[in-house]
Amino acid sequence: MALMRVNPTRMELTRLKKRLAVARRGHKLLKDKRDELMKQFLELVSKNKELREKVEEKLMTVHKNFLIARAVMSSESLEAALMFPKQSVSLEVSTKNIMSVDVPVLEYKTSSSDDTDIYPYGFAATSAELDGAIGTLSEVLPDILELAQIEKSAQLLAEEIEKTRRRVNALEYVMIPQLTETIKYITMKLDENERGNLTRLMKVKDMMIEQARQAMNE
């Protein structure tokens, strides 16, 4: 581990010790944040898996019903039945904060308060399979929006986890060892200087004692 280029002084030693304390505290906080992000991420992934299976199953049903409806109805009748939708949907996007990550929250509203009034045609000239496809699509819309919300949230959390992991590793394997080694080096240098000063003082003392003894003998 390369040492930091600093002057081996007591002031520098005090400054580096403060930096080391801050780095260790930041390392612990970032590790706690990373662990909590992982917990939240795994919960989202589990929920995403269940919801995706549910949505794909319903969409397969919609697709199958549309195929049957197209087979038993003429193209003109099918297009006329679906030409003018009965409801319009508005989507509102907001955010919520999960461990300093802003994740999307999707909410939708329909133009009609009656959720059963979704069929833009009369039932006399259409097939039951078309009714089933329209009904299932209406049911699966909230799940599709929730799935989009969960998948985007999981993506954002994964990016934040990666950033946090890199910061934790930088502190754990680079900055903290570098500060520790530099502090150790400065401490050894100061101890060495102190021993040198003590040795010089003892020599000066011995010289003064010797000079005093010679003066007395004269």
N, CA, C and O of each residue as an XYZ file, in Angstrom:
872
protein
N       0.846     -1.195      0.000
C       0.000      0.000      0.000
C       0.881      1.244      0.000
O       1.711      1.408      0.895
N       0.715      2.134     -0.997
C       1.523      3.344     -1.106
C       1.150      4.326     -0.006
O      -0.025      4.520      0.306
N       2.161      4.934      0.566
C       1.927      5.932      1.604
C       1.515      7.260      0.971
O       1.836      7.545     -0.182
N       0.802      8.055      1.749
C       0.424      9.386      1.297
C       1.618     10.318      1.453
O       2.413     10.178      2.383
N       1.733     11.266      0.535
C       2.843     12.213      0.597
C       2.488     13.343      1.561
O       1.788     14.290      1.204
N       2.985     13.218      2.789
C       2.703     14.213      3.820
C       3.973     14.460      4.619
O       4.903     13.655      4.604
N       3.992     15.582      5.312
C       5.092     15.869      6.221
C       4.850     15.143      7.543
O       3.755     15.238      8.096
N       5.841     14.424      8.061
C       5.642     13.677      9.309
C       5.673     14.580     10.541
O       6.631     14.568     11.313
N       4.606     15.360     10.707
C       4.505     16.266     11.844
C       3.321     15.872     12.710
O       2.438     15.137     12.269
N       3.304     16.361     13.938
C       2.198     16.035     14.845
C       0.880     16.626     14.343
O      -0.178     16.016     14.498
N       0.951     17.812     13.744
C      -0.269     18.432     13.207
C      -0.851     17.567     12.079
O      -2.063     17.364     12.000
N       0.034     17.062     11.211
C      -0.416     16.192     10.124
C      -0.955     14.879     10.677
O      -1.925     14.331     10.153
N      -0.328     14.376     11.731
C      -0.796     13.137     12.362
C      -2.207     13.313     12.919
O      -3.058     12.439     12.753
N      -2.450     14.435     13.575
C      -3.789     14.707     14.123
C      -4.816     14.814     13.009
O      -5.924     14.289     13.125
N      -4.450     15.495     11.927
C      -5.372     15.659     10.795
C      -5.708     14.309     10.168
O      -6.869     14.048      9.850
N      -4.710     13.453      9.989
C      -4.947     12.148      9.375
C      -5.774     11.240     10.287
O      -6.591     10.457      9.804
N      -5.569     11.338     11.583
C      -6.373     10.535     12.513
C      -7.849     10.932     12.434
O      -8.732     10.078     12.510
N      -8.109     12.232     12.282
C      -9.492     12.686     12.120
C     -10.077     12.157     10.806
O     -11.222     11.709     10.764
N      -9.281     12.214      9.743
C      -9.750     11.682      8.452
C     -10.032     10.182      8.539
O     -11.003      9.695      7.959
N      -9.197      9.465      9.250
C      -9.401      8.023      9.405
C     -10.684      7.732     10.170
O     -11.428      6.815      9.822
N     -10.942      8.519     11.219
C     -12.176      8.316     11.984
C     -13.402      8.579     11.117
O     -14.381      7.835     11.177
N     -13.348      9.649     10.303
C     -14.465      9.956      9.395
C     -14.624      8.860      8.348
O     -15.744      8.461      8.029
N     -13.502      8.370      7.812
C     -13.553      7.319      6.790
C     -14.160      6.036      7.348
O     -14.951      5.379      6.671
N     -13.797      5.675      8.579
C     -14.356      4.465      9.186
C     -15.844      4.621      9.472
O     -16.620      3.683      9.289
N     -16.237      5.803      9.919
C     -17.655      6.043     10.166
C     -18.432      6.022      8.855
O     -19.514      5.440      8.783
N     -17.882      6.657      7.812
C     -18.536      6.631      6.498
C     -18.615      5.225      5.929
O     -19.610      4.857      5.305
N     -17.564      4.438      6.144
C     -17.546      3.050      5.670
C     -18.670      2.243      6.303
O     -19.345      1.471      5.623
N     -18.871      2.422      7.605
C     -19.938      1.691      8.291
C     -21.316      2.122      7.785
O     -22.191      1.288      7.552
N     -21.497      3.436      7.620
C     -22.789      3.934      7.138
C     -23.076      3.434      5.724
O     -24.204      3.047      5.421
N     -22.063      3.441      4.861
C     -22.256      2.974      3.491
C     -22.532      1.476      3.444
O     -23.323      1.022      2.617
N     -21.894      0.700      4.320
C     -22.164     -0.733      4.368
C     -23.600     -0.985      4.812
O     -24.286     -1.844      4.259
N     -24.053     -0.227      5.819
C     -25.447     -0.366      6.273
C     -26.415      0.012      5.158
O     -27.435     -0.646      4.958
N     -26.081      1.089      4.430
C     -26.930      1.502      3.315
C     -26.960      0.436      2.236
O     -28.025      0.115      1.709
N     -25.788     -0.123      1.899
C     -25.723     -1.177      0.880
C     -26.553     -2.395      1.285
O     -27.266     -2.965      0.459
N     -26.461     -2.787      2.541
C     -27.219     -3.962      3.013
C     -28.723     -3.711      2.942
O     -29.487     -4.591      2.546
N     -29.146     -2.503      3.328
C     -30.574     -2.188      3.275
C     -31.059     -2.099      1.831
O     -32.164     -2.543      1.518
N     -30.238     -1.526      0.950
C     -30.588     -1.474     -0.469
C     -30.732     -2.884     -1.049
O     -31.646     -3.151     -1.829
N     -29.833     -3.771     -0.665
C     -29.921     -5.156     -1.140
C     -31.213     -5.811     -0.661
O     -31.863     -6.541     -1.410
N     -31.578     -5.546      0.585
C     -32.822     -6.105      1.124
C     -34.028     -5.608      0.327
O     -34.891     -6.393     -0.065
N     -34.076     -4.291      0.092
C     -35.172     -3.704     -0.679
C     -35.174     -4.240     -2.114
O     -36.232     -4.524     -2.675
N     -33.984     -4.375     -2.699
C     -33.862     -4.860     -4.071
C     -34.368     -6.295     -4.198
O     -35.095     -6.613     -5.139
N     -33.997     -7.151     -3.274
C     -34.421     -8.555     -3.330
C     -35.936     -8.681     -3.153
O     -36.571     -9.534     -3.773
N     -36.507     -7.827     -2.305
C     -37.972     -7.832     -2.155
C     -38.649     -7.440     -3.462
O     -39.642     -8.048     -3.861
N     -38.104     -6.415     -4.131
C     -38.670     -5.984     -5.410
C     -38.529     -7.067     -6.482
O     -39.446     -7.297     -7.270
N     -37.376     -7.724     -6.500
C     -37.149     -8.776     -7.500
C     -38.125     -9.928     -7.304
O     -38.662    -10.466     -8.272
N     -38.355    -10.309     -6.041
C     -39.302    -11.393     -5.755
C     -40.714    -11.006     -6.184
O     -41.430    -11.795     -6.800
N     -41.101     -9.772     -5.848
C     -42.437     -9.300     -6.227
C     -42.554     -9.166     -7.743
O     -43.601     -9.465     -8.318
N     -41.477     -8.716     -8.387
C     -41.474     -8.566     -9.842
C     -41.688     -9.910    -10.532
O     -42.425     -9.992    -11.515
N     -41.052    -10.956    -10.026
C     -41.180    -12.282    -10.622
C     -42.627    -12.773    -10.570
O     -43.165    -13.261    -11.564
N     -43.249    -12.637     -9.393
C     -44.640    -13.083     -9.237
C     -45.572    -12.278    -10.141
O     -46.441    -12.840    -10.808
N     -45.384    -10.962    -10.157
C     -46.275    -10.102    -10.934
C     -46.087    -10.317    -12.432
O     -47.059    -10.308    -13.188
N     -44.846    -10.509    -12.864
C     -44.593    -10.739    -14.291
C     -45.275    -12.024    -14.759
O     -45.875    -12.055    -15.834
N     -45.186    -13.073    -13.961
C     -45.857    -14.329    -14.327
C     -47.362    -14.129    -14.442
O     -48.004    -14.658    -15.349
N     -47.913    -13.364    -13.515
C     -49.361    -13.092    -13.528
C     -49.745    -12.290    -14.768
O     -50.723    -12.616    -15.441
N     -48.973    -11.235    -15.074
C     -49.270    -10.383    -16.231
C     -49.134    -11.173    -17.529
O     -49.992    -11.077    -18.408
N     -48.071    -11.947    -17.653
C     -47.870    -12.714    -18.889
C     -48.979    -13.742    -19.092
O     -49.400    -13.984    -20.224
N     -49.448    -14.338    -18.025
C     -50.550    -15.301    -18.135
C     -51.821    -14.620    -18.642
O     -52.517    -15.147    -19.510
N     -52.114    -13.436    -18.085
C     -53.322    -12.721    -18.516
C     -53.191    -12.223    -19.955
O     -54.156    -12.266    -20.719
N     -51.999    -11.751    -20.325
C     -51.809    -11.274    -21.691
C     -51.911    -12.414    -22.707
O     -52.385    -12.213    -23.825
N     -51.471    -13.596    -22.319
C     -51.645    -14.757    -23.180
C     -53.127    -15.064    -23.389
O     -53.549    -15.427    -24.487
N     -53.915    -14.910    -22.311
C     -55.363    -15.115    -22.418
C     -55.981    -14.081    -23.349
O     -56.829    -14.411    -24.178
N     -55.550    -12.817    -23.208
C     -56.054    -11.748    -24.083
C     -55.720    -12.063    -25.535
O     -56.570    -11.946    -26.418
N     -54.486    -12.460    -25.770
C     -54.047    -12.766    -27.133
C     -54.866    -13.919    -27.723
O     -55.283    -13.862    -28.880
N     -55.087    -14.945    -26.936
C     -55.853    -16.101    -27.410
C     -57.290    -15.691    -27.733
O     -57.836    -16.104    -28.756
N     -57.907    -14.879    -26.864
C     -59.288    -14.454    -27.103
C     -59.402    -13.561    -28.335
O     -60.369    -13.650    -29.090
N     -58.397    -12.694    -28.530
C     -58.413    -11.842    -29.720
C     -58.288    -12.674    -30.994
O     -58.943    -12.389    -31.997
N     -57.455    -13.690    -30.947
C     -57.302    -14.547    -32.121
C     -58.619    -15.250    -32.458
O     -59.010    -15.340    -33.622
N     -59.295    -15.746    -31.417
C     -60.585    -16.431    -31.650
C     -61.620    -15.430    -32.171
O     -62.371    -15.724    -33.101
N     -61.646    -14.235    -31.550
C     -62.607    -13.209    -31.977
C     -62.357    -12.810    -33.429
O     -63.299    -12.584    -34.188
N     -61.093    -12.726    -33.805
C     -60.777    -12.363    -35.180
C     -61.178    -13.474    -36.156
O     -61.504    -13.223    -37.316
N     -61.142    -14.707    -35.647
C     -61.517    -15.830    -36.517
C     -63.020    -15.891    -36.742
O     -63.463    -16.244    -37.835
N     -63.819    -15.552    -35.723
C     -65.280    -15.689    -35.836
C     -65.961    -14.400    -36.285
O     -67.137    -14.417    -36.647
N     -65.228    -13.273    -36.266
C     -65.808    -11.995    -36.694
C     -65.078    -11.503    -37.938
O     -63.916    -11.844    -38.165
N     -65.749    -10.725    -38.717
C     -65.097    -10.126    -39.883
C     -64.169     -9.004    -39.427
O     -64.361     -8.425    -38.358
N     -63.165     -8.703    -40.244
C     -62.210     -7.650    -39.903
C     -62.898     -6.301    -39.749
O     -62.545     -5.504    -38.880
N     -63.908     -6.055    -40.626
C     -64.629     -4.779    -40.555
C     -65.392     -4.656    -39.251
O     -65.376     -3.600    -38.618
N     -66.066     -5.736    -38.839
C     -66.833     -5.704    -37.592
C     -65.915     -5.514    -36.385
O     -66.241     -4.774    -35.456
N     -64.768     -6.187    -36.411
C     -63.836     -6.081    -35.284
C     -63.261     -4.670    -35.181
O     -63.146     -4.119    -34.086
N     -62.897     -4.081    -36.338
C     -62.361     -2.725    -36.324
C     -63.418     -1.715    -35.904
O     -63.122     -0.768    -35.175
N     -64.650     -1.915    -36.360
C     -65.728     -0.999    -35.989
C     -66.024     -1.077    -34.502
O     -66.323     -0.059    -33.876
N     -65.945     -2.269    -33.929
C     -66.241     -2.447    -32.513
C     -65.205     -1.751    -31.635
O     -65.534     -1.262    -30.554
N     -63.951     -1.705    -32.097
C     -62.871     -1.151    -31.280
C     -62.466      0.256    -31.700
O     -61.492      0.797    -31.178
N     -63.198      0.858    -32.637
C     -62.788      2.142    -33.201
C     -62.904      3.282    -32.196
O     -62.047      4.166    -32.175
N     -63.931      3.283    -31.374
C     -64.177      4.384    -30.435
C     -64.160      3.853    -29.007
O     -65.170      3.324    -28.545
N     -63.041      3.977    -28.297
C     -62.952      3.472    -26.921
C     -63.965      4.154    -26.014
O     -64.283      5.330    -26.189
N     -64.464      3.403    -25.048
C     -65.468      3.926    -24.121
C     -64.831      4.774    -23.027
O     -65.451      5.706    -22.516
N     -63.590      4.446    -22.670
C     -62.899      5.160    -21.595
C     -61.554      5.678    -22.074
O     -60.933      5.122    -22.980
N     -61.126      6.755    -21.440
C     -59.753      7.226    -21.631
C     -59.026      7.116    -20.289
O     -59.633      7.185    -19.221
N     -57.731      6.945    -20.380
C     -56.926      6.738    -19.174
C     -55.862      7.821    -19.095
O     -55.177      8.099    -20.079
N     -55.725      8.434    -17.920
C     -54.660      9.416    -17.686
C     -53.692      8.844    -16.652
O     -54.096      8.203    -15.682
N     -52.414      9.090    -16.887
C     -51.373      8.528    -16.031
C     -50.641      9.655    -15.305
O     -50.208     10.630    -15.920
N     -50.511      9.505    -14.001
C     -49.775     10.474    -13.195
C     -48.514      9.800    -12.650
O     -48.569      8.696    -12.108
N     -47.384     10.483    -12.805
C     -46.100      9.934    -12.361
C     -45.545     10.805    -11.241
O     -45.390     12.016    -11.399
N     -45.252     10.178    -10.120
C     -44.598     10.856     -9.008
C     -43.430      9.987     -8.554
O     -43.133      8.965     -9.173
N     -42.778     10.390     -7.487
C     -41.634      9.611     -6.994
C     -41.730      9.438     -5.488
O     -42.382     10.217     -4.793
N     -41.076      8.415     -5.010
C     -40.893      8.229     -3.564
C     -39.435      7.869     -3.316
O     -38.744      7.370     -4.204
N     -38.983      8.129     -2.102
C     -37.574      7.957     -1.781
C     -37.333      6.651     -1.044
O     -37.936      6.394     -0.001
N     -36.443      5.822     -1.595
C     -36.013      4.596     -0.924
C     -34.509      4.676     -0.740
O     -33.763      4.517     -1.706
N     -34.046      4.920      0.483
C     -32.616      4.971      0.784
C     -31.895      5.945     -0.142
O     -30.882      5.604     -0.753
N     -32.429      7.158     -0.237
C     -31.871      8.248     -1.054
C     -31.988      8.007     -2.559
O     -31.347      8.703     -3.347
N     -32.800      7.028     -2.965
C     -33.044      6.773     -4.388
C     -34.499      7.141     -4.699
O     -35.420      6.626     -4.065
N     -34.702      8.030     -5.675
C     -36.053      8.417     -6.082
C     -36.582      7.410     -7.096
O     -36.103      7.338     -8.227
N     -37.571      6.640     -6.676
C     -38.157      5.625     -7.558
C     -39.541      6.105     -7.995
O     -40.193      6.851     -7.264
N     -39.999      5.684     -9.183
C     -41.276      6.181     -9.713
C     -42.486      5.560     -9.017
O     -42.449      4.423     -8.548
N     -43.547      6.342     -8.970
C     -44.855      5.856     -8.507
C     -45.864      6.211     -9.597
O     -46.062      7.383     -9.915
N     -46.497      5.186    -10.166
C     -47.434      5.386    -11.273
C     -48.863      5.226    -10.779
O     -49.204      4.229    -10.144
N     -49.689      6.213    -11.074
C     -51.111      6.161    -10.734
C     -51.920      6.524    -11.972
O     -51.573      7.447    -12.709
N     -53.005      5.784    -12.187
C     -53.818      6.070    -13.367
C     -55.262      6.343    -12.946
O     -55.733      5.879    -11.908
N     -55.934      7.105    -13.785
C     -57.348      7.411    -13.568
C     -58.081      7.217    -14.891
O     -57.559      7.528    -15.961
N     -59.290      6.701    -14.794
C     -60.121      6.532    -15.988
C     -61.129      7.660    -16.067
O     -61.449      8.302    -15.066
N     -61.622      7.890    -17.269
C     -62.572      8.984    -17.464
C     -63.952      8.653    -16.920
O     -64.794      9.539    -16.775
N     -64.188      7.378    -16.618
C     -65.497      6.951    -16.114
C     -65.339      6.392    -14.710
O     -64.375      5.682    -14.421
N     -66.274      6.708    -13.848
C     -66.227      6.182    -12.485
C     -66.686      4.733    -12.423
O     -66.424      4.035    -11.443
N     -67.367      4.283    -13.462
C     -67.868      2.913    -13.511
C     -66.860      2.041    -14.260
O     -66.735      2.128    -15.482
N     -66.136      1.190    -13.504
C     -65.101      0.359    -14.123
C     -65.680     -0.765    -14.977
O     -64.962     -1.379    -15.766
N     -66.960     -1.033    -14.823
C     -67.570     -2.102    -15.631
C     -67.999     -1.591    -16.998
O     -68.259     -2.383    -17.904
N     -68.076     -0.268    -17.155
C     -68.531      0.318    -18.426
C     -67.327      0.513    -19.343
O     -66.888      1.638    -19.582
N     -66.801     -0.601    -19.852
C     -65.563     -0.545    -20.627
C     -65.751     -0.995    -22.072
O     -64.833     -0.870    -22.882
N     -66.915     -1.508    -22.398
C     -67.114     -2.085    -23.736
C     -67.631     -1.022    -24.687
O     -68.716     -0.486    -24.459
N     -66.891     -0.691    -25.757
C     -67.276      0.399    -26.661
C     -68.226     -0.055    -27.769
O     -68.284      0.565    -28.830
N     -68.961     -1.122    -27.526
C     -69.821     -1.667    -28.578
C     -71.009     -2.368    -27.926
O     -71.019     -2.633    -26.724
N     -71.997     -2.655    -28.746
C     -73.117     -3.480    -28.288
C     -72.740     -4.951    -28.355
O     -71.868     -5.340    -29.132
N     -73.397     -5.767    -27.540
C     -73.024     -7.179    -27.449
C     -73.657     -8.043    -28.542
O     -73.310     -9.216    -28.684
N     -74.565     -7.480    -29.298
C     -75.300     -8.295    -30.269
C     -74.410     -8.736    -31.428
O     -74.523     -9.865    -31.904
N     -73.513     -7.838    -31.889
C     -72.750     -8.136    -33.103
C     -71.317     -8.565    -32.812
O     -70.499     -8.638    -33.730
N     -71.001     -8.846    -31.561
C     -69.627     -9.223    -31.211
C     -69.610    -10.593    -30.546
O     -70.641    -11.108    -30.114
N     -68.427    -11.164    -30.474
C     -68.299    -12.502    -29.884
C     -67.966    -12.399    -28.404
O     -67.500    -11.366    -27.923
N     -68.217    -13.491    -27.694
C     -67.913    -13.538    -26.260
C     -66.406    -13.458    -26.019
O     -65.963    -12.929    -24.999
N     -65.612    -13.992    -26.976
C     -64.162    -13.948    -26.811
C     -63.631    -12.512    -26.826
O     -62.687    -12.188    -26.104
N     -64.248    -11.642    -27.661
C     -63.842    -10.239    -27.673
C     -64.173     -9.586    -26.342
O     -63.379     -8.807    -25.814
N     -65.343     -9.899    -25.796
C     -65.706     -9.376    -24.471
C     -64.681     -9.816    -23.435
O     -64.248     -9.027    -22.595
N     -64.297    -11.101    -23.508
C     -63.319    -11.613    -22.555
C     -61.967    -10.923    -22.691
O     -61.315    -10.631    -21.689
N     -61.541    -10.660    -23.930
C     -60.256    -10.003    -24.157
C     -60.268     -8.577    -23.605
O     -59.317     -8.147    -22.953
N     -61.368     -7.839    -23.876
C     -61.473     -6.465    -23.376
C     -61.502     -6.461    -21.857
O     -60.830     -5.643    -21.230
N     -62.271     -7.365    -21.255
C     -62.373     -7.439    -19.797
C     -61.039     -7.776    -19.144
O     -60.668     -7.186    -18.129
N     -60.323     -8.729    -19.732
C     -59.025     -9.121    -19.166
C     -57.998     -8.002    -19.304
O     -57.182     -7.786    -18.408
N     -58.044     -7.282    -20.448
C     -57.149     -6.142    -20.615
C     -57.402     -5.076    -19.556
O     -56.463     -4.484    -19.024
N     -58.661     -4.836    -19.256
C     -59.004     -3.865    -18.223
C     -58.491     -4.304    -16.856
O     -58.046     -3.486    -16.051
N     -58.563     -5.612    -16.610
C     -58.088     -6.133    -15.321
C     -56.564     -6.074    -15.204
O     -56.030     -5.816    -14.126
N     -55.873     -6.313    -16.310
C     -54.419     -6.429    -16.253
C     -53.707     -5.081    -16.301
O     -52.516     -5.004    -16.002
N     -54.423     -4.009    -16.677
C     -53.787     -2.695    -16.777
C     -53.116     -2.259    -15.473
O     -51.960     -1.838    -15.512
N     -53.794     -2.341    -14.307
C     -53.103     -1.952    -13.064
C     -51.861     -2.787    -12.795
O     -50.859     -2.275    -12.297
N     -51.928     -4.082    -13.124
C     -50.768     -4.947    -12.907
C     -49.612     -4.572    -13.821
O     -48.452     -4.619    -13.413
N     -49.931     -4.194    -15.076
C     -48.878     -3.780    -16.007
C     -48.170     -2.519    -15.502
O     -46.944     -2.422    -15.554
N     -48.961     -1.551    -15.010
C     -48.370     -0.321    -14.486
C     -47.529     -0.603    -13.241
O     -46.444     -0.045    -13.077
N     -48.035     -1.470    -12.372
C     -47.268     -1.816    -11.170
C     -45.974     -2.541    -11.544
O     -44.930     -2.325    -10.928
N     -46.054     -3.400    -12.559
C     -44.863     -4.124    -13.014
C     -43.820     -3.151    -13.560
O     -42.630     -3.281    -13.274
N     -44.275     -2.176    -14.350
C     -43.347     -1.168    -14.886
C     -42.700     -0.378    -13.747
O     -41.505     -0.085    -13.775
N     -43.514     -0.044    -12.750
C     -43.004      0.705    -11.599
C     -41.959     -0.108    -10.832
O     -40.914      0.421    -10.454
N     -42.241     -1.386    -10.604
C     -41.320     -2.245     -9.855
C     -40.021     -2.465    -10.629
O     -38.933     -2.413    -10.056
N     -40.142     -2.711    -11.937
C     -38.932     -2.977    -12.723
C     -38.026     -1.750    -12.788
O     -36.806     -1.879    -12.694
N     -38.609     -0.565    -12.947
C     -37.798      0.652    -12.966
C     -37.169      0.901    -11.597
O     -36.010      1.306    -11.505
N     -37.936      0.657    -10.538
C     -37.403      0.831     -9.190
C     -36.245     -0.121     -8.939
O     -35.229      0.271     -8.365
N     -36.391     -1.371     -9.367
C     -35.323     -2.359     -9.189
C     -34.073     -1.939     -9.965
O     -32.955     -2.101     -9.475
N     -34.259     -1.403    -11.168
C     -33.118     -0.940    -11.970
C     -32.375      0.197    -11.267
O     -31.146      0.196    -11.201
N     -33.129      1.167    -10.742
C     -32.508      2.304    -10.046
C     -31.800      1.854     -8.777
O     -30.715      2.342     -8.461
N     -32.413      0.922     -8.047
C     -31.782      0.415     -6.832
C     -30.497     -0.355     -7.164
O     -29.502     -0.252     -6.446
N     -30.529     -1.125     -8.254
C     -29.333     -1.877     -8.663
C     -28.185     -0.921     -8.987
O     -27.038     -1.184     -8.627
N     -28.490      0.184     -9.665
C     -27.452      1.171     -9.984
C     -26.894      1.798     -8.714
O     -25.685      2.006     -8.604
N     -27.764      2.100     -7.753
C     -27.317      2.696     -6.495
C     -26.503      1.700     -5.677
O     -25.530      2.077     -5.023
N     -26.900      0.428     -5.713
C     -26.143     -0.613     -5.008
C     -24.726     -0.700     -5.568
O     -23.761     -0.827     -4.814
N     -24.606     -0.632     -6.897
C     -23.286     -0.716     -7.524
C     -22.423      0.488     -7.134
O     -21.239      0.334     -6.834
N     -23.021      1.690     -7.140
C     -22.270      2.882     -6.728
C     -21.808      2.756     -5.276
O     -20.656      3.042     -4.951
N     -22.731      2.320     -4.405
C     -22.410      2.190     -2.983
C     -21.341      1.125     -2.772
O     -20.448      1.293     -1.942
N     -21.430      0.032     -3.522
C     -20.439     -1.033     -3.390
C     -19.045     -0.526     -3.761
O     -18.064     -0.843     -3.088
N     -18.962      0.266     -4.838
C     -17.663      0.805     -5.243
C     -17.097      1.738     -4.170
O     -15.897      1.721     -3.897
N     -17.970      2.554     -3.564
C     -17.500      3.461     -2.510
C     -17.034      2.688     -1.280
O     -16.017      3.026     -0.674
N     -17.781      1.656     -0.919
C     -17.384      0.824      0.227
C     -16.026      0.188     -0.032
O     -15.157      0.190      0.840
N     -15.845     -0.356     -1.232
C     -14.571     -1.001     -1.570
C     -13.421      0.001     -1.593
O     -12.311     -0.305     -1.159
N     -13.699      1.209     -2.107
C     -12.651      2.237     -2.147
C     -12.204      2.608     -0.739
O     -11.012      2.776     -0.483
N     -13.163      2.735      0.170
C     -12.811      3.048      1.558
C     -12.116      1.878      2.234
O     -11.118      2.049      2.935
N     -12.662      0.678      2.012
C     -12.171     -0.505      2.732
C     -10.794     -0.950      2.264
O      -9.963     -1.355      3.077
N     -10.546     -0.879      0.956
C      -9.316     -1.450      0.413
C      -8.282     -0.410     -0.020
O      -7.137     -0.759     -0.311
N      -8.680      0.869     -0.063
C      -7.729      1.891     -0.506
C      -7.517      2.947      0.571
O      -6.426      3.060      1.130
N      -8.569      3.726      0.862
C      -8.378      4.899      1.705
C      -8.031      4.532      3.152
O      -7.066      5.060      3.705
N      -8.808      3.633      3.769
C      -8.564      3.304      5.178
C      -7.190      2.655      5.371
O      -6.461      3.060      6.276
N      -6.798      1.644      4.539
C      -5.438      1.099      4.696
C      -4.349      2.141      4.448
O      -3.319      2.143      5.123
N      -4.582      3.033      3.470
C      -3.581      4.065      3.167
C      -3.421      5.026      4.337
O      -2.302      5.367      4.719
N      -4.541      5.461      4.902
C      -4.475      6.345      6.065
C      -3.823      5.642      7.250
O      -3.014      6.235      7.962
N      -4.180      4.370      7.458
C      -3.612      3.613      8.585
C      -2.097      3.486      8.454
O      -1.362      3.702      9.418
N      -1.637      3.134      7.254
C      -0.202      2.981      7.034
C       0.533      4.310      7.166
O       1.634      4.369      7.713
N      -0.088      5.381      6.657
C       0.548      6.695      6.747
C       0.642      7.152      8.195
O       1.658      7.713      8.606
N      -0.417      6.915      8.973
C      -0.401      7.264     10.396
C       0.682      6.465     11.124
O       1.401      6.997     11.970
N       0.783      5.194     10.783
C       1.812      4.344     11.389
C       3.215      4.860     11.043
O       4.105      4.897     11.893
N       3.389      5.256      9.782
C       4.690      5.772      9.341
C       5.040      7.067     10.080
O       6.164      7.227     10.555
N       4.076      7.993     10.178
C       4.344      9.267     10.854
C       4.640      9.030     12.330
O       5.534      9.655     12.900
N       3.882      8.121     12.946
C       4.115      7.809     14.364
C       5.527      7.266     14.572
O       6.217      7.654     15.514
N       5.952      6.360     13.678
C       7.312      5.810     13.788
C       8.355      6.909     13.585
O       9.364      6.950     14.289
N       8.109      7.805     12.615
C       9.037      8.892     12.369
C       9.150      9.817     13.579
O      10.247     10.220     13.964
N       7.998     10.150     14.174
C       7.997     11.038     15.340
C       8.696     10.376     16.521
O       9.451     11.021     17.249
N       8.434      9.058     16.708
C       9.115      8.331     17.790
C      10.621      8.303     17.563
O      11.415      8.456     18.491
N      10.994      8.100     16.280
C      12.411      8.075     15.940
C      13.055      9.428     16.197
O      14.156      9.511     16.740
N      12.350     10.499     15.799
C      12.869     11.852     16.046
C      12.978     12.132     17.542
O      13.927     12.763     18.006
N      11.983     11.648     18.284
C      11.995     11.877     19.727
C      13.166     11.140     20.394
O      13.820     11.671     21.292
N      13.414      9.900     19.933
C      14.557      9.162     20.471
C      15.872      9.850     20.100
O      16.805      9.906     20.902
N      15.928     10.373     18.868
C      17.132     11.098     18.446
C      17.350     12.345     19.282
O      18.470     12.630     19.705
N      16.267     13.094     19.521
C      16.378     14.298     20.347
C      16.811     13.951     21.772
O      17.620     14.651     22.380
N      16.249     12.846     22.292
C      16.603     12.428     23.643
C      18.079     12.035     23.726
O      18.772     12.347     24.695
N      18.538     11.338     22.679
C      19.951     10.951     22.650
C      20.847     12.176     22.603
O      21.859     12.239     23.300
N      20.473     13.156     21.774
C      21.265     14.379     21.685
C      21.272     15.133     23.013
O      22.308     15.646     23.437
N      20.107     15.196     23.668
C      20.036     15.883     24.967
C      20.922     15.198     26.003
O      21.580     15.858     26.807
N      20.929     13.857     25.974
C      21.767     13.125     26.924
C      23.241     13.387     26.646
O      24.039     13.523     27.574
N      23.607     13.458     25.342
C      24.994     13.753     25.004
C      25.387     15.158     25.449
O      26.472     15.375     25.988
N      24.462     16.128     25.209
C      24.722     17.505     25.636
C      24.891     17.573     27.143
O      25.754     18.281     27.662
N      24.028     16.804     27.847
C      24.109     16.786     29.308
C      25.449     16.217     29.772
O      26.096     16.762     30.666
N      25.858     15.093     29.136
C      27.147     14.502     29.494
C      28.293     15.467     29.225
O      29.239     15.544     30.009
N      28.210     16.233     28.078
C      29.253     17.192     27.757
C      29.292     18.322     28.788
O      30.368     18.767     29.189
N      28.120     18.778     29.210
C      28.070     19.853     30.199
C      28.626     19.389     31.536
O      29.338     20.120     32.225
N      28.272     18.119     31.891
C      28.803     17.579     33.154
C      30.325     17.456     33.079
O      31.032     17.755     34.042
N      30.814     17.015     31.933
C      32.273     16.854     31.757
C      32.968     18.203     31.810
O      34.039     18.336     32.403
N      32.344     19.221     31.177
C      32.936     20.564     31.206
C      32.959     21.116     32.631
O      33.916     21.752     33.071
N      31.846     20.837     33.334
C      31.794     21.325     34.733
C      32.838     20.632     35.582
O      33.438     21.278     36.440
N      33.083     19.335     35.382
C      34.077     18.593     36.147
C      35.470     19.112     35.845
O      36.297     19.250     36.746
N      35.739     19.410     34.536
C      37.058     19.942     34.178
C      37.284     21.302     34.791
O      38.396     21.618     35.214
N      36.234     22.119     34.845
C      36.365     23.467     35.434
C      36.681     23.368     36.912
O      37.468     24.160     37.430
N      36.085     22.416     37.595
C      36.315     22.235     39.025
C      37.750     21.761     39.264
O      38.383     22.176     40.235
N      38.266     20.899     38.389
C      39.630     20.385     38.573
C      40.668     21.466     38.350
O      41.758     21.427     38.921
N      40.314     22.445     37.502
C      41.263     23.525     37.258
C      41.307     24.472     38.464
O      42.051     25.452     38.452
